Amino acid sequence: MSRPLRIEYPGAWYHVMNRGRRSESIFSDKKDFLMFIDLMIESSEMWNVNIAAYCLMTNHYHILLQTHRGNISRFMRHINSVYTQRYNRCHKLDGQLFRGRYKSILVSDDSYLLQLVRYIHKNPVKADVVKDMAKYEWSSHRGYLSYAQKWEWLHKEYIFSMLTTKKQERLKLYTDFMRQDDSKEIRKLFSRKNLPSVFGPESFITRIKEQYYVKKKNYEVPDAKTLGPDHQKIISSVCDLYGVSFNDLLLTRRGVFNEPRNVAVYLLRHLRGESLSDIGKLFGINAYSTVSSIIRRVSKLIATDKGIRNRITRIQNSIKGQA
């Protein structure tokens, strides 16, 4: 199984979810739900993570959280592994509980968080488990409605502050907001077959691309492509610099080094993590070993040829300017 893309930095917000393998139950009885909630509280203190919302359903969970240390991978690995151990011990089972690695979406720290709180808390209603969110025992919605000390661990003040700065108004505004339908952005997000790695306004997505798309290029992480520039941007930037057309990139003559084509091949792999086979199909190269040879050759030239190194730098700067 390929590894999902993880972008980590201090203060980052994530919507995290996971399911039982083959959609089997991960919560079999009340003790399991309580055990997972206790684990969230215990782990949030241990790893300095803020949990702003959660909903535990029979065969899956949703959590909205913020990491102060940029450590979501370590935090979630702890949550999933420890819960699996405790669940198996309680039910005299062994082996895998979850279907695989958790899914996380990096979220901008603005109104998109509010929308996700509403989406998470509405899960039991949408699943026809309850008709009223407040009737569901295993979500944080009740925590937002309560002043009880047992909910002090829940990081709800930041969410409330997005609605109002006046404490006497926050419950009314919160309940009014929860009654509204999900936004167009949320409906579009969760209607997708493959969820994106980043969710927020275009300015946030662009900033993440600029800061992380080169750092996160990894040929074992398919989602890294979502942070990289569009392949058309790469090809058009190469064509502009060399003054050629896309058809010129397809030309191959034995013994002739087609620098524009080879640079385009290198950048598609380097900036987007495109597979060797996909690059080969794009340029009409039948053998992926040939694509690999081109990439190695350009990599060596970058280390020894100042001219090609400067040209590639200019192309990369041009691509960033189009982001």
C-alpha positions as CSV (number, residue, x, y, z in Angstrom):
1,M,0.0,0.0,0.0
2,S,1.4,3.4,-1.0
3,R,1.9,5.9,1.8
4,P,-0.5,8.8,2.0
5,L,0.9,12.4,1.9
6,R,1.5,14.0,5.3
7,I,2.3,17.7,5.6
8,E,3.4,18.5,9.1
9,Y,4.2,21.8,10.7
10,P,3.5,23.4,14.2
11,G,0.0,24.7,14.5
12,A,-1.4,22.7,11.6
13,W,-5.1,21.7,11.6
14,Y,-6.3,18.3,10.3
15,H,-9.5,16.5,9.7
16,V,-8.6,12.9,10.4
17,M,-10.6,9.7,9.8
18,N,-10.3,6.0,9.7
19,R,-12.5,2.9,9.2
20,G,-12.5,-0.7,10.4
21,R,-11.1,-3.2,7.9
22,R,-13.8,-4.4,5.5
23,S,-16.0,-1.8,7.1
24,E,-16.2,-3.9,10.3
25,S,-17.0,-2.5,13.7
26,I,-14.3,-0.7,15.6
27,F,-16.6,0.0,18.5
28,S,-18.6,-3.0,19.6
29,D,-20.0,-1.7,22.9
30,K,-20.2,1.3,25.2
31,K,-16.9,0.4,26.8
32,D,-15.1,0.7,23.5
33,F,-16.5,4.2,22.8
34,L,-15.4,5.3,26.3
35,M,-12.0,3.6,25.9
36,F,-11.4,5.6,22.7
37,I,-12.5,8.9,24.2
38,D,-10.2,8.3,27.2
39,L,-7.4,7.5,24.8
40,M,-7.9,10.7,22.9
41,I,-7.8,12.8,26.2
42,E,-4.7,10.9,27.4
43,S,-2.9,11.2,24.0
44,S,-3.8,14.8,23.4
45,E,-2.1,15.7,26.7
46,M,0.9,13.4,26.0
47,W,1.5,14.8,22.4
48,N,0.3,18.4,23.0
49,V,-2.5,18.1,20.5
50,N,-5.8,20.1,20.6
51,I,-8.9,18.1,19.7
52,A,-11.7,20.4,18.6
53,A,-14.3,18.0,17.4
54,Y,-14.9,14.2,17.0
55,C,-17.6,11.7,16.1
56,L,-17.2,8.0,16.8
57,M,-19.5,5.9,14.6
58,T,-19.7,2.1,14.8
59,N,-17.2,1.4,12.0
60,H,-15.3,4.7,11.6
61,Y,-14.3,7.9,13.4
62,H,-13.8,11.6,12.5
63,I,-11.5,13.9,14.5
64,L,-10.7,17.6,14.0
65,L,-7.4,18.4,15.6
66,Q,-4.5,20.8,15.8
67,T,-0.9,19.8,16.4
68,H,1.4,22.2,18.2
69,R,4.5,20.3,17.5
70,G,3.9,19.3,13.9
71,N,3.6,15.7,15.0
72,I,0.3,14.3,13.5
73,S,2.0,11.1,12.3
74,R,3.3,10.2,15.7
75,F,0.1,11.2,17.4
76,M,-2.2,9.1,15.1
77,R,0.2,6.2,15.1
78,H,-0.1,6.2,18.9
79,I,-3.9,6.5,18.8
80,N,-4.5,3.7,16.3
81,S,-2.0,1.2,17.6
82,V,-2.8,1.7,21.3
83,Y,-6.6,1.5,20.7
84,T,-6.1,-1.7,18.6
85,Q,-4.1,-3.3,21.4
86,R,-6.7,-2.4,24.0
87,Y,-9.7,-3.4,21.8
88,N,-8.1,-6.8,21.0
89,R,-7.3,-7.4,24.7
90,C,-10.8,-6.6,25.8
91,H,-12.4,-8.7,23.1
92,K,-9.8,-11.5,23.1
93,L,-8.9,-10.9,19.5
94,D,-5.7,-10.2,17.7
95,G,-4.6,-8.7,14.4
96,Q,-5.5,-5.6,12.4
97,L,-8.5,-3.5,13.5
98,F,-8.4,-0.6,11.0
99,R,-8.4,-1.0,7.2
100,G,-5.1,0.7,6.9
101,R,-3.5,4.1,7.4
102,Y,-5.7,6.9,8.6
103,K,-6.7,9.6,6.1
104,S,-5.9,13.2,7.0
105,I,-6.8,16.5,5.3
106,L,-4.8,19.6,6.1
107,V,-7.3,22.4,6.8
108,S,-6.9,26.2,6.8
109,D,-7.5,27.7,10.2
110,D,-10.5,29.8,9.3
111,S,-14.2,29.3,8.5
112,Y,-13.4,25.9,7.0
113,L,-12.8,24.6,10.5
114,L,-16.3,25.7,11.5
115,Q,-17.8,23.9,8.5
116,L,-15.9,20.7,9.4
117,V,-17.2,20.8,13.0
118,R,-20.7,20.9,11.6
119,Y,-20.0,18.1,9.2
120,I,-18.5,15.9,11.9
121,H,-21.3,16.5,14.4
122,K,-24.0,15.8,11.8
123,N,-22.6,12.4,10.9
124,P,-25.1,10.4,13.2
125,V,-28.0,12.4,11.8
126,K,-27.0,11.7,8.2
127,A,-26.6,8.0,9.0
128,D,-30.1,7.9,10.5
129,V,-28.7,6.9,13.8
130,V,-30.4,9.8,15.6
131,K,-32.7,12.6,14.5
132,D,-31.1,15.2,16.8
133,M,-27.3,15.7,17.1
134,A,-27.7,16.3,20.9
135,K,-29.1,12.8,21.3
136,Y,-25.9,11.2,20.1
137,E,-23.6,10.2,22.9
138,W,-20.3,9.6,21.1
139,S,-19.6,13.0,19.5
140,S,-18.2,16.3,20.9
141,H,-21.5,18.1,20.0
142,R,-22.7,17.7,23.6
143,G,-19.4,19.2,24.8
144,Y,-20.1,22.4,22.9
145,L,-23.5,22.7,24.6
146,S,-22.2,22.0,28.1
147,Y,-20.2,24.0,30.7
148,A,-19.4,20.8,32.6
149,Q,-15.8,20.4,33.8
150,K,-15.5,17.0,32.1
151,W,-15.4,18.8,28.8
152,E,-12.6,21.2,29.6
153,W,-10.2,19.0,27.6
154,L,-12.1,19.8,24.4
155,H,-10.5,22.6,22.4
156,K,-13.8,24.5,21.7
157,E,-12.9,28.1,22.6
158,Y,-11.1,28.7,19.3
159,I,-14.1,27.4,17.4
160,F,-16.5,29.5,19.4
161,S,-14.3,32.6,18.8
162,M,-15.0,32.2,15.1
163,L,-18.6,32.8,15.8
164,T,-18.5,35.5,18.4
165,T,-16.2,37.1,21.1
166,K,-19.2,37.4,23.5
167,K,-19.6,34.3,25.7
168,Q,-23.2,34.9,26.3
169,E,-24.0,34.7,22.6
170,R,-21.9,31.7,21.6
171,L,-24.3,28.9,22.4
172,K,-27.1,30.5,20.4
173,L,-24.9,31.2,17.5
174,Y,-23.3,27.8,17.6
175,T,-26.7,26.0,17.6
176,D,-28.0,28.2,14.8
177,F,-24.9,27.4,12.8
178,M,-25.3,23.6,13.4
179,R,-28.9,23.7,12.1
180,Q,-27.8,25.0,8.8
181,D,-27.0,22.7,5.9
182,D,-23.5,21.8,4.9
183,S,-21.8,24.3,2.7
184,K,-21.2,23.8,-1.0
185,E,-17.5,23.3,-0.3
186,I,-18.1,20.6,2.2
187,R,-20.6,18.7,0.0
188,K,-18.1,18.9,-2.9
189,L,-15.2,17.7,-0.7
190,F,-16.9,14.6,0.6
191,S,-18.6,13.7,-2.7
192,R,-15.1,13.0,-4.1
193,K,-14.0,9.4,-4.5
194,N,-10.4,10.4,-3.5
195,L,-10.3,13.1,-0.8
196,P,-7.7,15.8,-1.3
197,S,-4.7,16.3,1.0
198,V,-5.4,20.0,1.5
199,F,-8.7,21.9,2.1
200,G,-9.2,25.6,2.3
201,P,-9.3,28.8,0.2
202,E,-7.2,29.0,-2.9
203,S,-4.7,31.3,-1.1
204,F,-4.1,28.6,1.5
205,I,-3.7,25.8,-1.1
206,T,-1.3,28.0,-3.1
207,R,0.8,28.7,0.0
208,I,1.0,25.1,0.9
209,K,2.0,24.2,-2.7
210,E,4.8,26.8,-2.7
211,Q,6.2,25.8,0.6
212,Y,5.9,22.0,0.3
213,Y,5.5,20.7,-3.2
214,V,9.3,20.3,-3.7
215,K,10.0,19.0,-0.2
216,K,7.2,16.5,-0.5
217,K,7.9,15.1,-3.9
218,N,8.2,11.4,-3.3
219,Y,7.7,8.6,-5.8
220,E,5.9,6.4,-3.2
221,V,3.4,9.1,-2.3
222,P,0.8,9.5,-5.1
223,D,-0.9,12.4,-3.3
224,A,2.4,14.4,-3.7
225,K,1.2,15.2,-7.2
226,T,-1.7,17.3,-5.8
227,L,0.9,19.7,-4.3
228,G,3.0,19.9,-7.5
229,P,2.4,22.2,-10.4
230,D,0.1,21.0,-13.1
231,H,1.9,19.0,-15.8
232,Q,0.8,21.4,-18.5
233,K,2.5,24.3,-16.5
234,I,5.7,22.3,-16.5
235,I,5.6,21.5,-20.2
236,S,4.5,25.0,-21.3
237,S,7.3,26.5,-19.2
238,V,9.9,24.2,-20.8
239,C,8.6,25.0,-24.3
240,D,8.6,28.8,-23.6
241,L,12.2,28.7,-22.4
242,Y,13.5,26.7,-25.3
243,G,11.3,28.3,-27.9
244,V,9.8,24.9,-29.1
245,S,6.4,23.3,-29.4
246,F,5.1,20.2,-27.6
247,N,5.5,18.3,-30.9
248,D,9.3,19.2,-30.8
249,L,9.4,17.4,-27.4
250,L,8.2,14.2,-29.0
251,L,11.0,14.1,-31.6
252,T,13.6,11.4,-31.1
253,R,16.7,10.8,-33.2
254,R,19.4,8.2,-32.4
255,G,22.4,9.9,-30.9
256,V,20.8,13.3,-30.5
257,F,20.2,14.7,-27.0
258,N,16.8,16.4,-27.0
259,E,17.4,18.7,-24.1
260,P,13.9,20.3,-23.9
261,R,12.2,16.9,-23.9
262,N,14.7,15.4,-21.4
263,V,14.3,18.4,-19.1
264,A,10.5,18.1,-19.2
265,V,10.8,14.4,-18.4
266,Y,13.1,15.2,-15.4
267,L,10.8,18.0,-14.1
268,L,7.7,15.9,-14.3
269,R,9.4,13.3,-12.2
270,H,11.2,15.7,-9.9
271,L,8.3,18.2,-9.2
272,R,5.3,16.0,-9.5
273,G,6.5,12.5,-8.8
274,E,4.9,11.2,-12.0
275,S,5.3,7.5,-12.6
276,L,7.9,6.4,-15.2
277,S,5.1,4.7,-17.2
278,D,2.9,7.8,-17.2
279,I,5.8,10.0,-18.4
280,G,6.6,7.4,-21.1
281,K,3.0,7.5,-22.4
282,L,3.0,11.3,-22.5
283,F,6.2,11.4,-24.6
284,G,5.7,8.2,-26.6
285,I,8.5,6.4,-24.9
286,N,7.7,2.7,-24.8
287,A,10.2,1.5,-22.2
288,Y,10.1,2.9,-18.7
289,S,13.8,2.1,-18.4
290,T,14.4,4.7,-21.1
291,V,12.6,7.3,-19.0
292,S,14.7,6.3,-16.0
293,S,17.9,6.7,-18.0
294,I,16.8,10.2,-19.1
295,I,16.2,11.2,-15.6
296,R,19.5,9.9,-14.4
297,R,21.3,11.6,-17.2
298,V,19.7,15.0,-16.6
299,S,20.5,14.6,-12.8
300,K,24.2,14.1,-13.7
301,L,24.2,17.1,-16.0
302,I,22.7,19.3,-13.4
303,A,25.7,18.5,-11.2
304,T,28.3,19.2,-13.9
305,D,26.8,21.6,-16.5
306,K,26.1,25.1,-15.2
307,G,24.2,26.1,-18.3
308,I,21.5,23.4,-18.0
309,R,21.4,23.9,-14.3
310,N,20.6,27.6,-14.8
311,R,18.0,26.8,-17.5
312,I,16.2,24.4,-15.2
313,T,16.2,26.9,-12.4
314,R,14.7,29.5,-14.7
315,I,12.0,27.0,-15.7
316,Q,11.2,26.2,-12.0
317,N,11.0,29.9,-11.2
318,S,8.6,30.4,-14.1
319,I,6.4,27.6,-12.9
320,K,6.3,29.1,-9.4
321,G,5.3,32.4,-10.9
322,Q,2.3,30.7,-12.5
323,A,1.1,29.1,-9.2
